[in-house]
Amino acid sequence: MFNSDNLSINENNHLTIGTHDTVALAKEYGTPLYVLDEDLMRKHCRDYKEAIDKYYSGNGLILFASKALCTMYTANLAESEGLGADVVSGGELYTLYKAAFPMDKVFFHGNNKTQSEIELAIHCGVGHIVVDNKYELDLLNDIAKEKGIIQKILFRIKPGIDAHTHDFVKTGQIDSKFGVALENGEAFEIHKYATTLSNIQVDGVHCHIGSQIFEFEPFCEAAKVMMNFIADLKAKLSLKIKILNLGGGFGIKYDSTDDPLTPAEYIKKTAEAVKKVAMERNIDLPYLVFEPGRSIVAPAGITLYTVGGVKEIENVRTYVSVDGGMGDNPRYILYGAKYSAVVANNAGAKPIAPVTIAGKCCESGDLIQENIMMPEIKVGDTLAILATGAYNYSMASNYNRIPRPPIVAVKGNEKKVIVKRETYDDIIRNDVL
């Protein structure tokens, strides 16, 4: 019935997450409320780690996507499960640094890293910086020289793979703001240039072909393209690439139409493709890195709201208004993102009619879902939006000066606030009269 095994219905007909009654959580902590199932997140971490151990002899690393859900608590959780992390900003990097995350297992991404961010990365001892372009490469070399270090890097490569996904989250083709392209020779030339720089050590290559992908074939094709490029670098430049970071983009189940593969299926097939090219081109197997992104944390999270109004417009639509919206979940207005919804206090009820779930912001586009089939909904009901563990809190804003919700982590019978609810004083903290 639900899109994740950690969700169920108890004897009160209430939605549960793990062992916890969501209606009780909403009453105790208020709404809107992000809830994170730590047990499920840990399971996903282990599933990926076990897959790379089994299908690639442990010669690799799984990275936790900080941009999906960056908190000190989730950083510590990922580290405790043996994961590394990828970061895309100084803020994410600083969060991990303050959480005492092992910096040698951090990969720093971004298409326009500022000088201050690069300096912070070097100060923190980031293991690898994923360089996007020649300007950044020169800037990084200058800063590294000034600091008296040799910085290890990967280059972000556009492998030219069509991932059959939403245009806004398709990042592997040549027309992308990310990385350097293979097909026009740009990628080869920047590697050649990097070998002349005194304070740069090229350790690897990286690609990312998109997000919310349900087939393994695009990943296998990307692996083949990247491995052949690695072989070409060795043959033409005598440059030995140690690390192949194949990014991620593994799809998750947002609604009943989604049918994602398991971590084992993704990694098994991709590892086979890597090994095949390594044998054909007579090159060493690289250290293999994956960035599963949302698939580790998205299914482990839900968002709880309280219904404040039900407005029926005859022959048009029915609006169900909740006490959150685009401030805590902007993904529908950005991408048209799909979600499943449950009346948490009447979780077993069958859908009877389409409704549009609307937020409270002063924007007509502030919607969470449109024309979604739901049971009867009444004012005061608790509404749960599922699979919101990724890109909800991390993309949240204070639009209309609405405080952002807290995050409560549940683990077994325990529960803990890992991010506090913002207050109005937090909203005005940086204002100057």
Long-range contacts (C-beta under 8 A, 24 or more apart in sequence): 2-340, 2-342, 2-386, 3-253, 3-254, 3-255, 3-256, 3-258, 3-299, 3-340, 3-386, 3-387, 4-40, 4-253, 4-299, 4-300, 4-386, 4-387, 5-40, 6-37, 6-39, 6-40, 6-299, 6-300, 7-302, 7-342, 7-386, 9-347, 9-348, 13-345, 13-346, 13-347, 13-348, 13-349, 14-344, 14-345, 14-347, 15-342, 15-344, 15-345, 15-347, 15-384, 17-302, 17-410, 18-410, 18-411, 18-412, 19-410, 19-412, 19-413, 20-410, 20-413, 20-415, 22-302, 22-304, 22-344, 22-382, 22-384, 23-344, 23-345, 23-382, 25-304, 25-408, 25-410, 25-415, 26-304, 26-306, 26-344, 26-382, 29-406, 29-408, 29-417, 29-421, 30-421, 31-304, 31-305, 31-306, 31-322, 31-323, 31-324, 31-382, 31-405, 32-303, 32-304, 32-305, 32-322, 32-323, 32-324, 32-328, 32-405, 33-303, 33-304, 33-405, 33-406, 33-408, 34-301, 34-302, 34-303, 34-328, 34-388, 34-389, 34-392, 34-393, 34-405, 34-406, 34-407, 34-408, 34-419, 35-301, 35-302, 35-303, 35-304, 35-407, 35-408, 35-409, 35-410, 36-69, 36-74, 36-297, 36-300, 36-301, 36-389, 36-407, 36-408, 36-409, 36-410, 36-418, 37-300, 37-301, 37-409, 37-410, 37-411, 38-77, 38-300, 38-409, 38-410, 38-411, 39-410, 39-411, 39-412, 40-299, 40-300, 41-74, 41-77, 41-296, 41-297, 41-300, 41-389, 42-77, 42-81, 44-263, 44-292, 44-295, 44-296, 44-297, 44-299, 44-300, 45-77, 45-78, 45-81, 45-82, 45-83, 45-296, 46-81, 47-262, 47-263, 47-264, 48-83, 48-263, 48-267, 48-290, 48-292, 48-296, 49-81, 49-82, 49-83, 50-264, 51-263, 51-264, 51-266, 51-267, 51-268, 52-267, 52-271, 52-288, 52-290, 54-264, 54-268, 55-264, 55-267, 55-268, 55-271, 55-272, 56-267, 56-271, 56-274, 56-288, 59-285, 59-287, 59-288, 60-287, 60-288, 60-289, 60-290, 61-105, 61-287, 61-288, 61-289, 61-290, 62-289, 62-290, 62-292, 63-105, 63-107, 63-289, 63-290, 63-291, 63-292, 64-296, 64-297, 65-248, 65-291, 65-292, 65-293, 65-294, 65-296, 65-297, 65-390, 66-92, 66-95, 66-96, 67-92, 67-391, 67-394, 68-293, 68-294, 68-296, 68-297, 68-298, 68-389, 68-390, 68-391, 68-394, 69-297, 69-301, 69-389, 69-390, 69-393, 69-394, 70-95, 70-96, 70-394, 71-95, 71-393, 71-407, 71-418, 71-419, 72-98, 72-99, 73-99, 73-409, 73-418, 73-419, 74-297, 74-418, 75-99, 75-101, 76-100, 76-101, 78-296, 79-105, 84-127, 84-289, 86-130, 86-291, 89-117, 90-114, 90-116, 90-117, 90-120, 90-121, 93-117, 93-120, 93-121, 93-124, 93-126, 94-120, 94-124, 97-124, 103-127, 107-154, 107-206, 107-245, 107-289, 107-291, 109-156, 109-206, 111-177, 111-178, 111-179, 112-136, 115-139, 115-143, 118-143, 119-143, 119-147, 122-147, 122-149, 122-151, 127-152, 128-152, 128-153, 128-154, 128-203, 128-204, 128-243, 129-153, 129-154, 130-154, 130-155, 130-156, 130-206, 130-245, 131-155, 131-156, 132-156, 132-178, 132-179, 132-180, 133-179, 133-180, 133-190, 134-190, 134-193, 137-190, 137-193, 137-194, 137-197, 137-200, 140-200, 141-197, 141-198, 141-199, 141-200, 144-199, 144-200, 145-198, 145-199, 149-199, 150-199, 150-200, 150-201, 151-199, 151-200, 151-201, 152-201, 152-203, 153-194, 153-200, 153-201, 153-202, 153-203, 153-204, 154-202, 154-203, 154-204, 154-205, 154-206, 154-243, 154-245, 155-179, 155-180, 155-187, 155-190, 155-191, 155-194, 155-202, 155-204, 155-205, 155-206, 156-180, 156-206, 156-207, 156-208, 157-181, 157-182, 157-187, 157-205, 157-206, 157-207, 157-226, 157-229, 158-182, 158-187, 158-207, 159-207, 159-209, 159-221, 159-222, 159-225, 159-226, 159-229, 160-225, 161-207, 161-209, 161-218, 161-221, 161-222, 161-225, 162-218, 163-209, 163-210, 163-211, 163-213, 163-218, 163-249, 164-213, 164-215, 164-218, 165-210, 165-211, 165-212, 165-213, 165-249, 166-211, 166-212, 166-335, 168-334, 168-335, 169-210, 169-211, 169-212, 169-249, 169-335, 170-209, 170-210, 171-208, 171-209, 171-210, 171-211, 172-207, 172-208, 172-209, 172-210, 172-218, 172-222, 178-208, 179-206, 179-207, 182-225, 182-229, 187-229, 188-229, 188-232, 188-233, 188-236, 191-233, 191-237, 191-239, 192-237, 195-237, 195-239, 202-239, 202-241, 203-241, 203-242, 203-243, 204-241, 204-242, 204-243, 204-244, 204-245, 204-286, 204-287, 204-289, 205-229, 205-230, 205-241, 205-243, 205-244, 205-245, 206-245, 206-246, 206-247, 206-289, 207-245, 207-246, 207-247, 208-247, 208-248, 208-249, 208-291, 209-247, 209-249, 210-249, 211-248, 211-249, 211-251, 211-293, 211-294, 212-249, 212-251, 212-252, 212-294, 213-249, 213-250, 213-251, 214-251, 214-258, 214-259, 214-260, 214-261, 215-261, 216-261, 216-265, 216-266, 216-269, 216-270, 219-246, 219-266, 219-269, 219-270, 219-273, 220-269, 220-270, 220-272, 220-273, 221-273, 222-246, 222-247, 223-270, 223-273, 223-274, 223-277, 224-273, 224-276, 224-277, 227-273, 227-274, 227-277, 227-278, 227-281, 227-283, 227-286, 228-277, 228-281, 230-283, 230-286, 231-277, 231-281, 231-282, 231-283, 234-283, 240-284, 241-286, 242-286, 242-287, 243-286, 243-287, 243-289, 244-274, 244-286, 244-287, 244-288, 244-289, 245-289, 245-290, 245-291, 246-270, 246-288, 246-289, 246-290, 246-291, 247-290, 247-291, 248-290, 248-291, 248-292, 248-293, 248-295, 249-293, 250-292, 250-293, 250-295, 251-295, 252-294, 252-295, 252-298, 252-299, 252-387, 253-299, 253-387, 254-337, 254-338, 254-339, 254-340, 254-386, 254-387, 255-338, 255-339, 255-340, 256-340, 257-338, 258-338, 260-295, 263-292, 263-295, 293-390, 294-389, 294-390, 294-391, 297-389, 297-390, 298-387, 298-388, 298-389, 298-390, 298-391, 299-387, 299-389, 300-389, 301-387, 301-388, 301-389, 301-390, 301-392, 302-384, 302-385, 302-386, 302-387, 302-388, 302-389, 303-328, 303-329, 303-384, 303-385, 303-388, 303-392, 303-405, 304-344, 304-382, 304-383, 304-384, 305-382, 305-383, 305-384, 305-385, 306-380, 306-381, 306-382, 306-383, 307-377, 307-378, 307-379, 307-380, 307-381, 307-382, 307-383, 308-360, 308-379, 309-379, 310-377, 310-378, 310-379, 317-354, 317-355, 317-356, 317-370, 317-371, 318-353, 318-354, 318-355, 318-356, 319-355, 319-356, 319-358, 320-355, 320-356, 320-357, 320-358, 320-374, 320-377, 320-383, 321-358, 321-359, 321-360, 322-357, 322-358, 322-359, 322-360, 322-368, 322-383, 323-360, 324-359, 324-360, 324-368, 324-405, 325-358, 325-359, 325-360, 325-361, 325-366, 325-367, 325-368, 326-359, 326-361, 326-363, 326-365, 326-366, 326-367, 326-397, 326-399, 327-359, 327-361, 327-396, 327-397, 327-398, 327-399, 327-400, 327-402, 327-404, 328-392, 328-393, 328-396, 328-404, 328-405, 329-359, 329-368, 329-385, 329-388, 329-392, 329-395, 329-396, 330-395, 330-396, 330-397, 331-391, 331-392, 331-395, 332-367, 332-368, 332-369, 333-365, 333-366, 333-367, 338-369, 339-368, 339-369, 339-372, 339-385, 339-386, 339-387, 339-388, 340-385, 340-386, 340-387, 341-368, 341-369, 341-372, 341-374, 341-383, 341-384, 341-385, 341-386, 342-383, 342-384, 342-386, 343-374, 343-375, 343-377, 343-381, 343-382, 343-383, 343-384, 344-381, 344-382, 344-383, 344-384, 345-381, 345-382, 346-375, 346-381, 349-375, 349-376, 350-375, 351-375, 352-376, 357-383, 357-385, 360-400, 360-402, 361-399, 361-400, 361-402, 362-400, 363-399, 393-419, 398-422, 398-427, 401-427, 403-427
